[in-house]
Amino acid sequence: VLYFFTALTSIFTQIFVPAEASLIPTYVPAKWLLSANALFTMTFYSAILGGFVGGGPLLSFFGENYVLLILIVLFGISAVLSLFLPKGAAGDKVYPLNLNIAVNDLVEVLRFIRKKEAIFQALALVTVAQAVMAIFATLGPGFADRILLVKLTDASLIILAPAALGMIAGTLIVGSIGTRFKKRDLINWGILSSGFLLTFVALFIRSQNSRVVSAFFEDIFSFSLSSGLLPISAVCFFLLGFANSLIDISCNTVLQERTDTKMRGRVYGLLGSSISGVAVLPVLVSGVMADFIGIGKIIFGLGIGLMMFGFFTWRMKPNSLTN
């Protein structure tokens, strides 16, 4: 029953999440899209951070039933607030649910993306970046338990909370000064930085087995590698969230700028399906591989792969993702 309702929640998420991002250009002028996406991303990850921080205490104090009731009330409030959104031309139309229409829409959006190189690149970049983050989130509990030696119940606070804080910090900076930079540069720096940080974390874990490196580290910083692993990892997760915000905000802005009202919702629907579909197999495989070759090696492979992907995107046509 739990799996059924979880799957049902995911199905409904595929409906309203693409609609949220695709509606932003309807209400915001083009010159403010980058800042608007930054604000949207900040509120989104602030809510995630609040859930991670408050979830445990709420469960301990109120119990599971009352927490589920709180979630129902929050969804109800969101539904009521959505009724006050101003309706544009697209919002006044009601489309019937029909399999043939859905297939035709899918074919049409695929043709549209094939003709628009910038949209295809932005979709690919977001999909790959989110798939990597999904794999890392899957490895998170094992990383916290086996490497950081902390309780599984604290994994979200130690790993995901710093990453969410980094996303929030990134949205604040991109929203205020992001328009001074080309979106292509923001995306590339985000990808390369993410790859470098994952590689650094993996190498830092590996260096604990080296007496020479451990002694060198203790001489410089006056504390051992093992005691410094937790705070250094938390800082890396924060920076990883910051780097991911550069990719997320910039790519979403490109998608909104380069798509018209008719196609925007379909493009975001395809993006959500692509992220879910592409991430499923790597997430399943990475969990199994981590038991055989170790979590550190998986993270190292993700980092190297992401940096290689970053260098590849750097060599893309310069006019594709620039203003």
N, C-alpha and C positions, 0 to 999 in steps of 0.2 A: 504494500500500500504506500509506503514511504517513497519507494522508487517511482511508483506511478505518479504521485503528486509532484515529485521533483521533476520528472520528465514533462508533466503538464505545465509547470511553472516555466520551464525552459522554452516550451512552445510559445507561450504567451509573451515571453521576453523577446523572442524573435519578431514579434509584431510591434511592440511599443518602443523598443530601444532604437530601431532604425528610424522610426517616425520622429523621435526626439531630435536627433542630430540633423535630419533632413529639413526640419521646420525652421531651424535657426536662420537661414538666408531669407525666409519669408518675412521675418520681423526685423532683421538687422541689415543696414546698408553694407555694400560690398567692402568698403574701406575699413569697416569695423569687425569684419568676420574673424580675423585672427584673435582679437581681444575677446570677442564673444565666445569663441571656442575655448579660449583659455579660462574664461569664467565658468563655462559649462563643465569643463574638465575638473576645475577646482572644486565646484560643488559636488560633483560626482564622487571624487576621491575623498572629499571631506566626509561624505556620508559613509563611505566604506571604512574610513579610519574610525569614525564614531561607532560604527557597528563592531569593529574589532576590539576597540577599547571598552565599550560599554556592554558587549554581549556577555562576557563572563560574569561580571557583577550582577547584571540583570537576571541571568539564569540562576545564580546562587541565591539572590534575594527573593525573586518572585516565583521561580520555577518555570518549567517548560510550557505549561498551559497558558500562563499569563503572558509569557514572552510572545507566544504565537498570537495571542489576542492583540498585543501591542502592534505586531506586524500587520495584522488585518486592519487595524485602525489607521495605521500609516498609509497602507494601500488605498483605503477608502478616502482619506484626506487628499491623496494625490489624484484620485479619480475626480473628486469634486473640483479641485483646482484646475484640472484640465478642461473643465466645462467653460471656464472663463477665458480661455485662449481665444484671441481674435481669429476669425475664420477668413482665409484668403479664398482665391478662386478655386484652388484644388480642394479646400476643406468643405466646400458646398456640395461636392459630388459624392454620390454613394455608388460604389462598384459592387456588383453581385459576386458571390463566391462561385467560381466556375473553374473546373480543371483546365479546360481549353484556353480560357483567358489567362490563367496562370502560366501555362506553357508558352503561350504567345508572348506574354510579357517577359518571360525569362529569355526567350530567343531574341527578343527585341533589345533587351538590355545588354546581352552578350555582344550583339552586333555593334551597339553604341560604344561599348568599352573598347572593342577591337579597333574602332576608328579613332578613338581618343587616347593617344599614347600617355598623356599626363595622368589620366584617370586610371589607366591600367597599372602604371607604375605606383601610383599612390595606393591603390588596392593591394598590390603585391607587397609593398613595404609594410603597411599596417598589418596584413595577414601574417607575414613572417615574424614581425616584431611581437605580435600578440601570441603567436604560437610558441615562440621561445619563452615568453613570460609565463605562459600556461605550463610549460614543461618545468620551469624553475619553481613555480608554485606547487607542482606535484612533488618535486623533490624536497620542498621546504620542510615538512615534518621530519623526514629522515635526516636532513641536514642538521636540524636543530637537535635531534635526539642523539645521533651518532657522532657528530663532529663538534657541535657547540656544547653538547652534554647538558641540555636544559630539558625541562618537561615538555611533552607534546602540547599540553594545554597553553604553554607560553609561546609556541612557535609563531602564532599570528602576530603577537605583540613584538617579537624580536625581529622577524623577517618582513612581514607584510606591512606592519605599521610604519617602519622607517621608509619603506618604498612608497607608501601612500603619502607620507609627509614630503618626500622628494618630489612626487608628482604635483602636490599642492604648491611647493616652492617654485617648481618649474613653470606652472601656469601663471603664477604671479609675475615672474620675470618676463616670460614670453608675452603675456598680456600687456605689459607696460612698455617694453623696449623691443619686442619681437619684430615689429614692422620695420626696424632699421636693417634687418638682415634678410637675405633671400631665403625662401622656404627650402630650397634645395640644400643650402648650407646647413640649416637647422636640422634637417632630416639626416644628412650624412654624418654630422657631428654626433647626433643622437645614437645612430647605429654603431658607429665606431667606438664611441664611449661605452656603450652597453657591452660590446664585445670585449673591450679592454678590461672593464671592471669584473666581468665574469671570469676572464682568464687570470686576472690578478688574485681573485678570491681562491681559485683552484690552486694556483702556484703557492699562495700563502699557506694553504692547508698542507700542501706537500712539503713545504720547507720545515715544518715542525719535526720531521724525521731526520733533518740534517743537524748534526751537532755544531758544525761550523757556522751555519746560518743562524742558529739559535743563539750561539755565543756572541756573534756579531750584533744581533738584534738587541740582546741584553746590554751590551756595552754602550750602545747608542741611546736606547730609550729607557734603560734602567728597569725594565720589566720583561718577563719571559714571553715567548711567542704564544704559549698556551693561554696565558692570562690576557694577552692582547687580542686574541682571536675574536672574542665576542664583540668588543667595541669597534674593532676595525671592520668586521663583517657588517655591523649595523650601519656604519658610515658608508660602506660600499653599497648596501641596499638602498640607502637614502639617495646616493648619487645615481644609482641605477634607475630609481623612480624619476629622478630629475631628467636623465637622458631620455627615458621613455616618453616623457611629456613633450619633448621637442619633436619626436616622431609623430605622436598622436595628434597634437594640435595642428601641426603644419600639414600633415596629410589630409586631415578632415577639412581644413580650409581649402586645399586644392580641390578636393572632391566637390565642395559646395560652390566654388567659383566656376568650375568647368562643367557643371551639369545644370540643365534647365529644370524647372519645377516639375515637369512631367516625368522626367527620368530619375530625379534625385532620390525619391523614396525607394525605387527599384534598385538603384545602385547601393544604397545603404542596406537594403535587405539582402542583397547578394554578398555584401561585405560581412554581415553578421553570420550568414551561412558558411562563407568561406573560412572565417576564423574558427568556427565550431568544427567544421569538417576537417580542415587541415590539422587542427590541434589534437584531434582524437587519437590517431595512430601514434604520433610521437609521444604523447602523454602516456599511453599504455605501454609502449616499448621502453621508454626511459625508466619507468618504474621497475620493470623487470630487469633491465640492464644494470640498474644501480645496485641490485642485489648481487650481481655477478662480478662487475668490474669496479664498482665503487662510485659513490656520489661525486667525489672530487673529479674523477676522470670525465664523467658526464658533463659537469659544469665547464671543465676545460674545453671539451669538444664543442659545447654551445658557444663559448667565447670565441674560439678560433673561427668557427663557422660564421658567426655574426660579423667578425672583423673582415673576413673574406667577402661576405655579402656587402659590407659597407664599402670596401674598395671597388667592388663591382658597380655599385650604384654611383660611386663618384665618377666612374668613366661613362655613365649614361650621357645621352645628348644633353648639353647644358641648357637648351631651351625648353626642356620638357617640364621641369618642376620649378622653373623660376618665374618671376613676375613678368 
